[in-house]
Structures are given as C-alpha cells and as structure tokens.
C-alpha cells in the first residue's frame, strides 16, 4: 500500500479525471519547493511538472491564476513551459516537464540570462497586474505587523523609512512585462533555450527591478552588479545609472526581506530557515544604504 499525503490525494483526484485514468496510474515524485510544493508527474509514459500552490496568496500578492495567464501569454515566445492543465479550486497547475537547472557559472551564462530578460521585457504584451516594489514592501510590512512577525527594530526605525523616501525619486521609469522573481532557481536550461518558471508574481513593472531582484536573490557583489547592468544596457552604465540601480537593488533586498519575515508567520516547518533568509536580505540592504 502506497502512503499518500493529503496534498497528493488532492492532486491524484484532480489529475485522474483530466487524464482519464485511475489514481494508481499517476506516478508522483516530490521535487520540493519553498513557497509551493512541486512534483514530477509521469502518466502514460509522459512526464509533466505539477505545482500545488501556496493558499496564502493574498498575503504575498502572488496568484496561480495570474501565473497561468502569464505563462499562456508568453509560451508562444518560447519563454515559459506550456500550461497543460489548471484546477483553480485545488490550486493545481500542470505544465510540460523541462529538464535542466540553470548554472550561472557556465560559459556565456550571464549573456544567455540577460538575453532571456531582454526577450521578456521586449514583448508586446500587457499582463493584467502592475507591480510597484515600494508599495509591495509597505503591504508586506503591514501584514507582518498584523501577524506579529518578529521584525527587527533597525528595520522598522531606520531602514524602512529610508526605503520609503526613495519613492520621491524617479527610480521606476518603465512598465514592461516582468517576471518579478527571476532568481536562478526559476530558470530552466534545456541546452539551446532558457525558460522562466514560477510566474505567480509576474506583472507590468520596471525592467531593472527584475535584474536587481536576481542580484539580490543571488547575493551578487557591486562589481558583479555592474557587469550585469553593462550586459543588460549593452553599454557601460553612467554613474547616475549605477547609483539608480544600486537603490533599486536595495529595494529588491527589502522586498525579499519582508517577504521572508511574513513567511515566518505561517504554520510551516521551515519558518526558522526563512528568518535566516530575512536577516541575510536585511544585512545586504544595510550594507548598501551607506553607499547611496
């Protein structure tokens, strides 16, 4: 007898109807995941990717419905896997399975990554959502306070007021299709092509925030940031452009910092791990605030 979790039972129930098979004919292998639970599904000698989404979407501004819409919109451009099935009631998304995790240390990986961003940001598409980084930080802070997250005094009294003062500056100039969470874990490398996955935050936003979000998630140094900005602009950035990008990077750090503190208020087993993530993003922001 195969032991199944409640999640797996929900997935098997939903997918057996879609694939016209019995639940026992579905092979599910858990792939992990932080904010969601991911599986490799095998049925009738075909592999698929299954996401069982976090049901606290209203806290974080994510949406599996938005993810489906954005993936469907960019699929024809070869930027995202194909959506195969979506169950809105059970928060289940099935897409084609693509092997190959992105490795940033391989030859021309930086250029390939920037090319993927360029392709996304250059699309003539209008995503339904708009993403404002500073407003999102404010929403996360309010949610975290309400849910009594353990927010450090330096974050509340010093760092966030400085971040909110950036709202007076013209840091976010454009609104183009953005992924909003383009960390390397959300990039698949099929060899000839790269794909973005996890589109739940995707929205119209500032393209450099996508690049800064990656730099924050991957903890890139200032020199590495300058290299990526040069590749993205296809020229050497001016001093003002470097200064603007560094401020956007600080905002990206704080967005992830508040996201992680908010996540610790959920009844999850890895809350301690997210508290460490939050502290890391906070320290990154503190270290850069004195330089801008």
N, C-alpha and C positions, 0 to 999 in steps of 0.2 A: 504493500500500500504506500503510495507517494504522499508525503506530508505537504500540504499546501497552506500558505498564509491566506488571510482574508483578501489581501490585495490580489494574489494570484487567482483565487477563486473568482473574483470580480472580472479579472482580465479574461480568464478562460470562458466564463459565462458569456461575456460580450463578444469575444472573437469567434467562439464556436458557431454562433449564429451567422456572423459575417462570412466565415469561410465554409459554411455548410458542412461542418464536421463535428465529431464528438470532442468534449474537452480533453480526453485522453490522447487525441491525435495532435494536440498542440504541445510542442516542446518549448519550455521557457527556461532561459538561463539568466539569472540576475547579473547585471553589469555594474550595479552600484548607482552612484549619483548622490549629490549633496541635497539639492533642493527638491529633486524628484526621484522616483525610483524607475530605473531603466532596465530593459530586458532585451535579450536576443530571442526572437521567436522563430521557430522552424515548423513549417507545416507544408505537407505535400512537396518535400524536397526543395522548398524555397525559404530563404531567410529574410526576416524583417526586423526592424527596430521598433520597440514598444516603449512608450513613455507613459507612466502613471503619474499624473501631475499633482503637485502640492495643492491642497484645497484651501490654502490661506492666501489666495491670490489678491484679495482686497487689501491685505497688509502691505504687499510689496509692489503693487502696480503691475504685476505680471498677469498673463492671461493665455490659457491654452487655446481659446477661441481666436485670439489675436495671432498666436503662433501659427495656427492652421491657415489663416487668411494670408499672412505674410509669406509663409513657405509656398503656398499655392501661387502667389503673385510672382515670386522670383524663380520658381522652379524652371520655367522655360528658358531662363537666362543661365542655367547651369550653376547656380549659386547655392541651392539647397536641395536636399533629397526630395523625392516625390512623396506626397502625402497619399497613403493607401486607404486609410480608414480613420474615422474620428467619432468617438462616442462622447457627446457633450455632457451627458448625465453622469457618466462614470469617470470623466476626466482622463480618457484613454486616447492616445494618439499612436497610430501605426504608420511608419514610413519605410521606404526602401532601406535595406541594410547596406551600408558602405563601410568597407574595411579600411583601416589605415589612420592612425593618430598622427597629427601634425607634429613634426620635430623642428624646432626653431634653429637648431644647431647644424642642420644640413646645408650644403652649398645652395646659395640663391634663395634660401627660405625667407629671408626678410623681403626680398623683391617680390616673391610669389605672394606673400601675405599682403603686402601693400597693393599689389595688383588686384587681389580679391576685394579689398576695401574700395579701390577705385571703381571696380565693376558695380559693386553695390551702390555706392554713393552717386554714380552716374546714371542710374536707372531712371527712366521717365515713368515713375510710379508714385502713387500717393497712398502711403499707409494711413490707416484710419486714426491712429493715435499720434499725439505730439508729446515729445519728452523734453521737459525742462529740468536739467540736472539740479539746480539750486532749489526749485520748488519741490522736487522729489526728496531732497535732503530734509527740507522742512517737514514734509509729510512723514518721513521715517522718524524724525525726532519726536513729533507729536505722538505717533503710535508707540514709540519706545517709552516715552514718559508715561503715557496712559497705562501701558502694560508693565510699568515699573521695572524696566530694564536697568541694569547697573551701569549707568553712564558716568564716566569719569568727570570730576569737577573741571579739569582743564579743558575738556571737550566742550562742556556747556558754557563755561565762563569766558574762555579765551578763543578757542579755535572756531566754534560755530559763528560767533559774532563777526570774526574776520572774514569767514567764508561768505556770510550774508552781505557783507559790504562789497563783495565783488559784483553783486547784482547791479550796481551803478555803472559798471564798466561794460563795454561792448565786447564781451568775450564770445558770445554765441551769435554768430552773424548769419549763418545759413540754416536752412531746414531741408534736408535731403533724406532719402531712405537710409536708416541706420539700424545696425544690429543691436547696439546699446550694451551688449555683454560679449564682446568679441575676443575673450580670452582664448588661449591656445587649446584648452580642453574642449572648446566649442568649434574647433576646426578639424575637419577630416581631410586626409590626404590620400587620394586614390591613385596617385602617381602622376598622371597627366593633369589632374584638376584638384583644386581645393574646394571644399564646401563648408558653409556655416551651418551649424545645427543649434538647437535651443533658441528659437526665435520668440520666446514668450514676452520679451521686453521690447521687441522691435518697434520702431516708431520714426516719425519725421523728427530729425534733430540736427545738431551741429556735427558735421563730419569729423572735426578734430576731437570731439568728445569720444567718438569710437576709438580713435588712435590712442588717446590719453587713457581710456579705460583699460585697453590692453596693457599699456605701460604700467598702470597701477597694479593690475592683477598679476603681472609677471615680474613686478618689482624691478623695473629697468632703471638704470642709473641715468643721471643727466646726460652723460656722453652718449649712452645708448638711445635716449630720447631724441637727442639732436640728430643722430643718424637716421632714426625712423622718420622724423619730421622732414629731413632732407629728401629721403626717398619718396615720401608722400607728396611733397611740393614739387618734386622733380627739379629742385634747385636748392641752393643754400638759403636757409631762412635768414631774415633780417633779425636784428637784436630785438625789435618790438615783437616780431612773430615768435621768437624764442620765449620772451617774457610772457606773452599771452598763453602760449602752450603750457608753460610751467604752472600758470594759475589754473588752467583747465585740468591739468594733471592733479593738482591739489584737490580740486572739486571732485574729481573721479575717485581719489583716495577716500574722501569723506563720504561720498555716496556709498561706497562699499563698506566703510567703517560702520555707518548707521544701519545698513542692511544687515550686517553680521550681528550687531548688538540687538537689533529687533528679532533676529532669528533665534537668539538665545532665550527669548520669552516663550517659545513654542515647546510643547511637551515632546522633545526629541532626545535621543540618546547622545547625539554629538554636540550638545549645547556648549560644552567646555571647549571643544575644538573651534567653534565659531567665535567664542570670546577671545581666543588667541588670534584668530584672523582679524577681528576688530581692532585689537591692540596693535597689530602689525600695520594695518592701514592707517591708524591714528598716528603712529610713530613716523610713518612715511610723510604724512601731511605736516606734522610738527617740524620735521627736519627741513622741509622746503619753504615753509612760511617765512622764515627769517631771511630768505634769499630773494623774495619778490616784493 
